[in-house]
Amino acid sequence: MRALRIAATGMAAQQLNVEVISNNIANMNTVGFKRQRAEFKDLLYQTLEKPGAQSSDSGTVVPTGVQLGSGVKAGSVYRITSQGAMTRTDNKLDVAINGRGFISVLMPSGETAYTRAGNLSVNGQGQLVTSDGYVIWSDPLEVIHPLCWSEDHLDGWNDGKEAPQAGRDRRQATSG
């Protein structure tokens, strides 16, 4: 029965691996998505014969011993944070992070979260938001390199009100 238990650990590990790969495929066109990779660890080994032990009545010696592994388990699933391809869009508010960095957003709970998805828009209150409606909590000029943002990109996005200036709070796109 030990062989079946060991085989079952392998099947469970491969199921996790397929699930991670499936998630990567499902999200391959999601803006800002970072693919993941599963890594595995072998489980403890049981020593059946110690090195140098006698293996038969005739005196044959097992020089390296005999160890039997007990299977495999998931070691980690980590996010691969390499730079993805940048795609030009027709949205004047879309931004891309070239290299390291994240855009901070305000969650409904009041906590700060981070994203690399730069498909932005303006909500009904004139706030710069993500595609999920989360308010941009940082100045995009501080996290986007090289600096490609200009006031031309902001024309017409807040009903003729003053466009935010560099260094001003961009969470609220109104004057004052």
C-alpha positions as CSV (number, residue, x, y, z in Angstrom):
1,M,0.0,0.0,0.0
2,R,3.0,2.3,0.5
3,A,3.5,2.5,-3.3
4,L,-0.1,3.8,-3.8
5,R,0.4,6.5,-1.1
6,I,3.6,7.6,-2.8
7,A,1.9,7.7,-6.2
8,A,-1.0,9.7,-4.8
9,T,1.4,12.4,-3.6
10,G,2.7,12.7,-7.2
11,M,-0.8,12.9,-8.6
12,A,-1.7,15.7,-6.1
13,A,1.4,17.6,-7.0
14,Q,0.8,17.3,-10.7
15,Q,-2.8,18.4,-10.2
16,L,-1.5,21.6,-8.5
17,N,0.9,22.1,-11.4
18,V,-1.8,21.8,-14.0
19,E,-4.0,24.2,-12.0
20,V,-1.3,26.8,-11.9
21,I,-0.6,26.4,-15.7
22,S,-4.4,26.6,-16.4
23,N,-4.6,29.9,-14.4
24,N,-1.6,31.3,-16.4
25,I,-3.4,30.4,-19.7
26,A,-6.7,31.8,-18.5
27,N,-5.1,35.2,-17.6
28,M,-2.6,35.5,-20.4
29,N,-4.4,38.5,-21.8
30,T,-5.2,40.1,-18.4
31,V,-3.6,43.5,-18.1
32,G,-0.8,43.5,-15.4
33,F,-1.1,39.7,-14.8
34,K,2.1,38.0,-13.5
35,R,2.3,34.3,-14.3
36,Q,3.0,31.8,-11.6
37,R,5.1,28.7,-11.3
38,A,4.7,25.7,-8.9
39,E,7.8,24.2,-7.3
40,F,7.9,20.9,-5.5
41,K,9.9,19.2,-2.7
42,D,10.5,15.6,-2.1
43,L,9.2,14.1,1.2
44,L,11.4,12.3,3.7
45,Y,13.3,9.2,2.8
46,Q,13.1,6.0,4.8
47,T,16.3,4.1,5.1
48,L,15.7,0.4,4.4
49,E,19.3,-0.7,4.5
50,K,22.2,1.4,5.9
51,P,25.3,2.0,3.8
52,G,27.7,-0.9,4.3
53,A,25.0,-3.3,5.5
54,Q,25.2,-6.9,4.6
55,S,22.5,-7.8,2.0
56,S,22.7,-11.6,2.0
57,D,23.9,-14.6,3.9
58,S,26.9,-14.8,1.5
59,G,28.3,-11.5,2.8
60,T,27.3,-9.2,-0.1
61,V,27.5,-5.6,1.1
62,V,25.2,-2.7,0.0
63,P,27.8,0.1,-0.4
64,T,25.3,3.0,-0.6
65,G,22.4,1.6,1.3
66,V,18.8,1.6,0.3
67,Q,16.6,4.6,0.8
68,L,13.0,4.8,-0.3
69,G,11.3,8.2,-0.8
70,S,7.9,8.8,0.5
71,G,6.6,11.1,-2.3
72,V,6.4,14.7,-3.2
73,K,4.6,17.9,-2.0
74,A,4.2,21.4,-3.2
75,G,7.1,23.6,-2.0
76,S,5.8,26.9,-3.2
77,V,3.8,28.7,-5.9
78,Y,5.6,31.9,-6.7
79,R,4.8,34.8,-9.0
80,I,7.2,35.5,-11.9
81,T,7.7,39.3,-11.9
82,S,9.5,39.7,-15.2
83,Q,8.5,42.5,-17.5
84,G,5.6,41.7,-19.8
85,A,5.0,43.1,-23.3
86,M,3.7,46.6,-23.5
87,T,0.7,47.2,-25.8
88,R,-0.3,50.6,-27.2
89,T,-3.9,51.6,-26.5
90,D,-6.2,54.4,-27.6
91,N,-7.0,55.4,-24.0
92,K,-5.2,58.6,-23.1
93,L,-5.2,57.6,-19.4
94,D,-3.6,54.2,-19.9
95,V,-0.1,53.9,-18.4
96,A,2.6,51.2,-18.4
97,I,5.3,50.6,-15.8
98,N,8.6,49.9,-17.5
99,G,10.7,48.0,-15.1
100,R,10.2,47.8,-11.4
101,G,7.3,49.4,-9.5
102,F,3.6,49.3,-8.7
103,I,0.7,51.7,-8.6
104,S,-0.9,51.9,-5.2
105,V,-4.7,51.8,-5.0
106,L,-7.2,52.4,-2.2
107,M,-9.3,49.3,-1.4
108,P,-12.9,49.7,-0.1
109,S,-11.7,48.6,3.3
110,G,-9.3,51.6,3.5
111,E,-6.2,49.4,3.0
112,T,-3.6,50.1,0.3
113,A,-3.1,47.5,-2.4
114,Y,-0.7,47.4,-5.4
115,T,-1.2,46.8,-9.1
116,R,0.8,46.9,-12.3
117,A,-2.4,47.1,-14.4
118,G,-2.3,50.6,-16.0
119,N,-5.7,50.6,-17.8
120,L,-7.1,53.6,-16.0
121,S,-10.2,55.8,-16.3
122,V,-12.0,58.5,-14.4
123,N,-15.1,57.7,-12.3
124,G,-18.2,59.9,-11.7
125,Q,-16.5,61.8,-8.9
126,G,-13.5,62.8,-11.1
127,Q,-11.1,60.3,-9.5
128,L,-8.5,58.4,-11.4
129,V,-9.4,54.7,-11.0
130,T,-8.4,51.2,-12.1
131,S,-10.6,49.1,-14.4
132,D,-12.1,47.5,-11.1
133,G,-13.0,51.0,-9.8
134,Y,-10.3,51.3,-7.2
135,V,-9.0,54.8,-6.6
136,I,-5.4,55.5,-7.6
137,W,-3.8,56.2,-4.2
138,S,-0.4,57.4,-5.5
139,D,0.7,60.0,-8.0
140,P,1.3,58.0,-11.2
141,L,4.2,60.2,-12.0
142,E,6.1,58.8,-9.0
143,V,5.8,55.1,-10.1
144,I,6.0,55.2,-13.9
145,H,9.4,55.3,-15.5
146,P,10.5,56.6,-17.9
147,L,8.3,59.7,-17.4
148,C,5.9,59.6,-20.3
149,W,2.9,61.5,-18.7
150,S,2.0,64.9,-19.9
151,E,-1.0,67.3,-19.4
152,D,-2.0,66.6,-23.0
153,H,-3.0,63.1,-21.8
154,L,-5.4,64.7,-19.3
155,D,-7.3,67.0,-21.7
156,G,-11.0,66.5,-21.5
157,W,-11.1,63.9,-18.8
158,N,-12.5,66.1,-16.0
159,D,-15.2,68.2,-17.7
160,G,-12.9,71.3,-18.3
161,K,-11.7,71.6,-14.7
162,E,-8.1,72.3,-14.0
163,A,-5.9,69.3,-14.9
164,P,-3.8,68.0,-11.9
165,Q,-0.3,69.4,-11.8
166,A,2.8,67.3,-11.1
167,G,3.2,66.9,-7.3
168,R,-0.5,67.6,-6.6
169,D,-2.8,65.0,-5.2
170,R,-4.1,63.1,-8.2
171,R,-6.7,61.1,-6.2
172,Q,-9.2,63.9,-6.8
173,A,-9.1,65.4,-10.2
174,T,-10.8,68.7,-9.3
175,S,-9.3,72.1,-8.6
176,G,-8.8,73.1,-5.0
